[in-house]
Amino acid sequence: MTMTDKKIFDKKEVSQVLLVGIDLAQPDFYESMEELRELTLTAGGNIVGQVIQKRRSIDKNHIL
């Protein structure tokens, strides 16, 4: 490994993360969102916001 390679690997980048969820009235939805939040923080992500949309069903015309 060259000195240039070492600098690349030593650089810590923090990802800016927007959590997005679709609430289909599932009983464990908010627990799943909390788990996603914890996983993001554990991975070193910086959560900048959260968007939750309540829907009766998933609409195939709108995919994120």
Secondary structure, DSSP 8 states (H G I E B T S, - for coil): --HHHHHHHH-----EEEEEEEE-S-TTHHHHHHHHHHHHHHTT-EEEEEEEEE-SS--TT---
